[in-house]
Structure formats: structure tokens, C-alpha cells
Amino acid sequence: MKRETVIVLDFGGQYNQLVARRVRECNVYCEIYSYKTDIEKIKEMKPKGIILTGGPNSCYEADSPTYPRELFDMGIPVLGLCYGAQLMMFVLGGSVARADVREYGKTEVLVDKADSKIFAGVQSRTVCWMSHFDSIFKVAPGFEITAHTADCPVAAAENADAGLYAIQFHPEVLHTAEGMRMLSNFVMGVCGCTGDWRMDSFVEESIERIRKEVGNGKVLCALSGGVDSSVAAVLLSKAVGAQLTCVFVDHGLLRKNEGDEVEAVFGPKGEYDLNFIRVNAQQRFYHKLAGVSEPEKKRKIIGEEFIRVFEEEAKKIGAVDFLVQGTIYPDVVESGLGGESAVIKSHHNVGGLPDYVDFKEIIEPLRNLFKDEVRKAGLELGIPEYLVYRQPFPGPGLGVRIIGEVAADKVKIVQDADAIYREEIEKAGLGQGIGQYFAALTNMQSVGVMGDERTYDYAVALRAVNTVDFMTAEAAEIPFAVLNRVMGRIINEVKGVNRVLYDLTSKPPGTIEFE
């Protein structure tokens, strides 16, 4: 690889994306790979460093995820986190067993080796996030203990001469007060990375790479009007110009008035002319979704129907060689590709395409970027801030914000409720401070009283989360007065709703979207 790269080997840990995201905050490129990745492939990539994630297994059990000892003998610095630390010790001759006391949550860690490169600039007593039921009882030959807790004799250990470091806690989570400093110490201090990966260079490299890949071919872009597809479309436009045609499918699952808003920005009369074609396919999608309530099945139906529409449009405009999609890195990892963690959700932008898709190749220019990096790329491309920072919207649209079967009347309910919610959030001056917020329609109906009449209508759920990277999130603290206004307006203005709920669930264990 030409660029400096740190590899994250995923052993099934819930924070795998977060580890990679923290490395990128050091301006060092990072990718996630399964622990099943062949060591020869890792050698070919010539990474500056390797990080082993946590995981739910016990490394001493016969069928647990492992990696050959050769990984630690290549002369490449390796940092093991939680399970990764235990595995490193176990493979290299240390001892790991079930702990007498399980540690979970914020724990005070005492640094025993102040001159450790990992703990450079870290306080001697620091709060870290523990989550383990096994412990390292004996370090491998050549290692020394560099930190401990009241219940964990080996909170960290290292063989500095070999560039091997083991940390029992999770420096990647915000609960670890000085975790970012520790990761930066590894990436910059141990691995010797210069931190020269910048978004301006990503944009330039991407444009040049796309031009070479596309050549004289025609490109069809799936433009939804969301942040990801908008940035992808403008990036392709910069690369191939008139060879690009952008097809906007109004599947009837968009936010209120959004179809017209997208056309106003990207259509012939808008700020950008991207050879824009609008396809109104609302009834077609409603028909396909009739009677379907299972979330994954809905996602797949919407995704496949998208492809069918694009195929039809491609035939109308002639031969099309490439299809562009706004896939981003969390889509890839959460879909079970590029890592070892469980599939969280399928995504219509990621894999799973039918064998008979009529395109030579799919281009995903943002595939390796996190959401905040996509926004930075958008600004580098000159896209206005109001477009770059608009609220995220899932590819399957309101299909994943309507619990149960999708129907036109339900779509109208959630559109109207969501519009009211967004309007009141903006009026209160809260919009820029919330990572994502929206209204969803539950499939719960309950008894209510409106005027002198008994009702039996739906409950709308309001969602608002604070997040930086969209991999972890916490419920936003919306002032009660604002929530009360939203509730009053939805109940009074949206027919079919008699109850409004506020979702307090964090991610994990929940997801930001409802389905």
C-alpha cells in the first residue's frame, strides 16, 4: 500500500469499528479485517501496525478465534485489546484463565511503567473501561507488566523490544479517559506513523482513480439526496463529467416534500446539473411491500426493487458500464463484510445483489469512509454546508421507520409527524447539537380519548441521539417543553395518532434506526 495503514483484526468485538475510527482520528488510514484473513495477505499490505480487537470468547478454548504465532514475529508492532491482549499472551506462552472477579465498567487503572511508550503523557492513575471475565495471570516470556487494577494484576503488559503491547481494557471508548492518547501513542509513537492521511488527498486520489477505472464508460448513479449519495454523485461528476447520469428514485418512502427538494437542488434548475432523472415509483414499491412486516425482508425488497428500477433506466439511456452507490464503511461492517462481528443489518448498498444485475461493475467511492469523513469529503468537493450536514436518512427510507407492514396511509402519518418534529427541533435551536433525530411509526395501537370520542390509533416514537461516528450513540436530552410541543402538535395535526413516545435507548444495545 502506498499510504500508511494500520490494520484492525476483528475477533468479534462490539467496538471493532470504533477502534478503526479512533486510528483515523490520528490521520492514519485504517481498515478492518476478519481474524480469518490469511497472514500472507497481511504481509502484502505491509501495515505500519496491527490492532487485535476484543471478542466474546475465551482464548484458551479449542474452538475460539485465534491467529498463528507468526503474526507476532513479523517485526510489525501489534496492540492487543481485551480478548486481543489475552490471545497475544496465550499464543506467546503466557497464562489466561477465568478471573476470580469479573471487571465491567469504569475502573481505575494504575500505571506501573511511566516510561512505557503506550502510557506516555498518561496519568499514573487513570479511569478506563473494563469488560472481561477472563484475565491474564502470567505474562508471556519477554513481557513486563505495565499497569494493574485492584482486581486485575495485568491490566497492561508489553515487550517493547518486539513492539508487542497488550491492554486488558478498551482505550477506544470514550469512557476510558485517556484512551485516545494511548491509541495515538501506539499509532504515532510505536508504529511511527506520520499522520498524513487527509480528506483533501482522499478526494484527489479518488477522482484520479475513478477516471482511470471508468475510462470512456457511462456511469449511472443512485442518487437519493442523502448525504452519502450526494457526496458520491458530486465526486463522480468531478471525475467523469457528462459520462455520469444520476437517477433519483422516489420510492414513496422519503421524508415530507423531499422528492421535490432533491430535484430542486440536483435537477436541471438546481445548483448542480448531474444529468438528473427522476423516477416516480411510489405505487410500485407499496405494491411490493404489501403484507411484508419482517425488517430484513423489507430491506431486501426495497434494495432489489431499486436495482430493477436502475436497470430499466439504464436501458432507456443506452449502455451503462458502472453503477455508483453511496455505501459507507459502517454499512460494510454492519452487513457482516470486512470484519468478524455479527451481521447487524443488511443494506441495499452492500453486497447481496442478484446475479442478473446488468452492470459491468459497481463503484462505491465512499466505501472506506465513516459518516463524519463523508461530510468532510463533501466540504472538500465544495458542497454547501446545509447539504453536507443535513439529517442522515437510511437507504430504505421510511420503510425502516415504519414498524410492520408499509402502506401509503402509514407513510403519510410518519411523514407528517417527522416534519413536525424536525420543525420544532429547529425552532428550539437544537438541530446542530443532535447527531440524528426523526419520528418513527410503531405498530402499536392503543385506546385514547380525543374530544368526546374514544380512539384506537397508532403510537409515534420520537428518536434523537448524540453521536460523532454513528457507531455508538446516546439518547439526546431534549427539553421537556420541546417534547411536549411536539407531542401536542402531532396528536392534533396528524390523523391516526393518539400517543407519542420518546426512545431513550442507546447504541449499543439498540441501533439508531428502528429496524
N, C-alpha and C positions, 0 to 999 in steps of 0.2 A: 504494500500500500504506500502511496506517496505521502499521504497525510499521517501525522502522529495518531495512533489509535490505541485505545485501551479496550480490552475485551472483557465482558462480563459473562461468566459461565453460570448458567441458571440451573440450580438444583431443586427447583420447585418453590422457591421462596416467594412470599407475597410482595416483597419490596423490590423485585428484580428491576422493574422499570425505574424505580426511584434511584437505585444505585447508578444506573446509566445516566439518568438526568443530572445527578449531582456531579458526575465526572464532566459532563458537558458544561456545567456552570463554571468549570475551570478553563473553559475554552479549549477543551481537548475532545476530539471525536471519540465516540464510544458506541459499541454495538453489543447486543445480547445474543448469545448462542446457547443452545442446549448443552448440558454436560455430556451428551452422547456424540458431540462433534469430534471427529477424528483428529488426533493430535497432529497429523501431517497437514491438515488444513490450517490449524492454528499456526504452525511453523511458517506456512506460506504467507500468512497475513502479516508476519513479523510485528506483532504488537509491542508497544513500549511497556505494557504491563497487563496483568490478568487479575481479575477480581472474582472470587468464588462466592456465590450468594448463600443465604440461609436456605433452609428447607425443613420439611416436617418429619424427616426420617431420623433414625439412629444409625450413624455411620458404621457401627460395628456389626450390624445385622447383615446377613448374607446377601439379601436381595436389595440392599439400599443403594442409591446412586453413588457412584464412585468415579475416580479418574486414575489413570496409570501414574506411577511414581515419576515417570519421565517428565511429566509436566513441571515438576519442581526442580528438575536437573537441567533445564534448557538455558539457564542464565537470565531468564526473564523474570522481573520482580512479580511476586504473587501475593495478593492480600486475601486472606480467608475471613469471611464474616459469618459468625454464628455457626451454622452447620458447616460452612466452608472452612472455618477455623478448626473445628473438630475433625473434619475429614483430613485436613493437612497434617494434624498431629497423628492421627491414626495411621495414615498411609506411610508416614515417615518414621514410625516406630514409637510413638507416644501411647498414652493410655486414655481412653474415653469410656465413661460409664454413666449410668443413671445417677443424677445428683441427689444428695440427701435432701436438699431444699431447692425446689424449683424457683427460679427468679423470673418475674414478669413485671414489666412496667419500669418507671423511673427508679434508677438505682445509683447510689453514689459509688463512683469508681476512684480508687486511689492509685495514682501513677507511681510506680516503683523505679522507673528509669527515666529521669528527667531529660537525659540527652538522647533519648530514642528519636529517630527521625520522624516517626509517626506522631509522637507527642510533642513535637517542637511548638512552643508557644501555647501549650495546653496547661491549664491549671493543675496543680498536684492533686486536688480533689475536684472532680467534675461529674456532673449528672449525665447518665447515659440510659438508653432504653434497652432493657434486657428482655429476652423472650426465649427461654430454653429450659428443657427438663433433663438434658444430658450435660455433663461438664468434663472438662479436660482435667484429669487427675495427675497425669505425668506428661511433661513436655517431651517432644522428640529430641534425640541427640543433636547437640549443636544449638539448641534453642535456650533462651533465658526468659524468665517471667518478667514482664514489664508493667503489669498492672493487676490489681486484685480488688475484690469487694469483700464485704463481711461474710458472705456465704459462698463466694466463688474464688478459689485460690488462684486460678489462672483466667483473669479477665482479658489478658493480652499477653502474647509471647512473640519472640522474634529470633530469627537467625539473620542478623544484619549482613553478615558476610555473603550469604547466599541470596539476599534480597527477599526473604520469606517472612511474612508478617501474619499473625493470627489474632483476630479480635473477636471476643465472645459476644459482644453487644452489637447494636445496629447504629453505626455512625451516620447512615443515610437518612434517618428520620429526624424530623425537627425536634423531637423530644430529647435527643442527645444534644446537649447544649453546645458542645464544641465539635460536633461530628463533621461539619463541613471543613473545619480546619484540619482534622485528621485525614479526611479523604484527599484534601488538597496537598497535604504533606506527602501522602503516598504518590499521588499522580505527578506532582511537580518535584518534590524533594527526592523521593526514592526512584521513580521511573525516569526522571529527568526531562519530562515534557516541557515544552516552551509555551504552550497555551496559545497557539497561533491560529486556531480554528475560529473563523469569524463568519458572520452571516453574509457579509458583502462578498467574501471569497466563495461561499457556497452558491450564491446566486450566479456569479460569473462562471464558476465551474459547471453549474447545471445547464446554463444557457449553451455553453460550448459543447457539452456532452450531448444535449438534446439535438443540436444542429447536426452533429456527426451521425447520431443514431437515426434520425428521421431522413436525412438527405433530401431527396425531392418528393418524399411521400406525403400523402394527405393525412391530416390528423383530425380526429373527432374528439371533442372534449365534453365530458359530462359536467355541465355547469348547473349547480343547484342554487348559487347565490350565497351560500355559506362561506365562511372564512377560508376553509381548506380548498374548496373547488375554485373560488375566486382567485386565490393566490396561484393555484396551479394553472388556471386559464391565462392569467396575465404573464406568468413565467413562460408558458408555451408561445404566447403571442410575441414576446420579446425574442424568442428563439427562432420561430419559423414564419411569423407574419401571416400572410394571406393563405398559407397552406393549412391554417387552423380554421375549423368550423366548430362553434360552440352550440351545443344543443341543450336547451333548458326544458326539462320535462316537468310540467305542472301536474303532479300526480294527485292533486286534491288533498294532500296531506301537509300542506305548507301552513305557516302562520297567516293570520288575517292580512289580506291585501298584499302578501309577499310576492306573489307572481307578478303583479303589476310593478312592484318596487324593483324587482330584479331586472325586468325588461327596461325600466326607466334608466337604470344605471349602465347595463351592459348591451342593451339593444342599439339599433341604428341611430336613435336620437339621444343616446346616453353619453356618459363620459368616455366610454370605451366602445369601439366597434370591433367586435370579435367574430364577425360573420355569424351573428346571433340568430338562432332558430328557436321559436317557442312552440312546444307541442302540448296542447291541452288534452290530457288523457285521464281526467278525473274519474269518469264513469268506468273506464276500463280497469282502473285499479280497484275501485269499490267492488266491481263485479268479481274480480279475482280474490278479494279478501272476504267476501261474504261467507259467513259461517265459520270463519277461522279465528280462534281465540288464543292458541298457543304462541307465545312470543317468538320463539325461534322460527316457527313455520311462517309467521307473518313477515319476519325479516327476509327470509329466503324468497318468499313470493314477491315481495317488493323489489328485492335485488334482481331477481331473474326477469321480472317484467321490465325493469329499467333497461336491461341488456336487450330485450326484444325490441323495445322502442328505438333504441340506438341503432340496432341492426336495420330496422325499417328506414330510419332517416339516412343511414349510410348508403343504402341502395338508391334513395332518391337523389342524393348529391353525387353519386358515382362511386368509383373505387376509393375505399378508405383503408389506409395501411395501419394506422395506430389509433388506439383508444386511450384517452387520458382520464385518470381518476385521481381524486384528491385524498387518497389513502395517506394517513399519517402513522407514526410509529406505534402509538398506543393501540390503534386499530389492529396492527400486525401482531403485536404481542398478546393482546387480549383475545385474539382469534386463535391462539394456540400455535402461531407461526413465529419463528425467530427466538423461541425460548422453550422452557420446560414446564412452565406453570400451567394450571388447568385452563381450559377454554372458558372465558367469562361470557363471551357473546360472539355470535357470528356477525360478520359485517359485509354488506353488499359490495364494498370496495375491496375486499380481501379474499383472494382465492375462491374456490368453490364454484367457479364459472362453468357453465355447461360446455361439453366438448365441441359443440357446434357453433360457438361464438365466431362470427365471421369477421375477425380482425387478425392481421398478421401478428400484432404484439400489443401488449398493454404497457403504457408509460405511467409510472407513479412517481413524479418528481419530488414529492414531499414525503415519500415512504419512510425515510430515516429521520424525520423531524418530529419533535414534540410540539404541542399546540402553541406554546409561547414562542418557540422558534419559528413556527409558521408565520406568526404575526410579525416577527422581526424581518422575515424574508419579504413579507408584504410591504412593509415600510421601505425596505431597500429597493423594491420594484417601483416605488412611487405611488402605491395605492393609498388613498386618503385614510386618515386615522379612523374616521367614522365607519368605514367599511371594514378595516382591519380589526377593529375592536368590537364589532357587533357581536351579539349573543351567539354562542355556538348552537348549532342545530344539527341533529342526527340525520344521517343519510336517509333512513327510512321515514323521516319526518314524524308527523303526529301518529303514525302507525305504532310507535313505541311509547307514545304518551297517552294512548287510549288503551286502558286495560280491558282485555276481552275483545270481542268482535268489533271490527271497524265498520262504521256506516256513516252516510252523509250527515245525518242529524247529530251524531256524536261528534263528528269533525267540527260542525258549526259551534257546538257547545264549548269545546275546548279552545277553538279559535277565539271566540268572544271572551271567554274567561281569561285566557292568556293575554289578550290585548289589554284588558282592564288592569291586570296585574302589572304588566310592563309599564303601562301609562302611570300608575300610581307610584311605582318604584322610582321612575324618572322624575316625577313631580317632587318626590321627597328628597331628591338629590343623592340617592343611594346606588344608582346604576353602576358607576365606575368602581365602586368599592366591593361589588359582589362578582365572584367568578362566573356564576351562571345562575339564572333564575327562570322559572317557567311554571305554567299551570298544566296539570295532567288530569285526565278524567278517569276516575276509578270505576270499577264495575259494581260498586256497592250502591244499592238504593235503600233509602230509609224513609220513615214516616216524618212528615213535618207539617207545620200549620202556617199557611200564608193567608192573611186576611181572616176570613171565617171558614176557610176551606181546608180540608185535610189533603196533604200532598204525599206522593210516593215517588221521589225523584232521586237524581244522582248526587254523589258527593264529589266535589272537585278538590284535588290535593295541590297545594302550593309548595314549590320546591325552590330553595335558594341556598347556594353553597359558596363557601370561601375556599378557593384553591388557586395554586400557582401553576401546577403542571397537569391537572386533571387526572392524576393517578391516585391521589389521596385528596379528601375533601371533608370539610366540617360544615354543619348547618350554619347559615348566617343568622345573626341575631337581628332580625327585622323588628323595629319598634312596634309595640302592640297597637298603637294608634294607627299605624300604616296598615297592618294586617286587618284591623277592624274596618277600615275604609274599604279595603279590597273585598273583604267578606260582604259588606253591605251592598256594594255595587254589583258584585256577581250574583248575589241572591235576588236582587231587584231587577237586574238588567238581562240576565241570561236565563232564558226559558229552559226548564228541565233540571234545574239545580236548586236544592234546598239545604245543602250543607257544604261547608268549606273547611278543609283540614290543612294543617301545616306540618310538613315532613321534617323531622329532626334527625333523621338517620345520617350517619357519617359514611364515608367510603374509605377503607372497608368498615363494616361488613357489607354495606349496600353498594349500589352503583349510583352514579349521578343521575342517569336516566332511570325511568321506571321499569323498563323491560330490556 
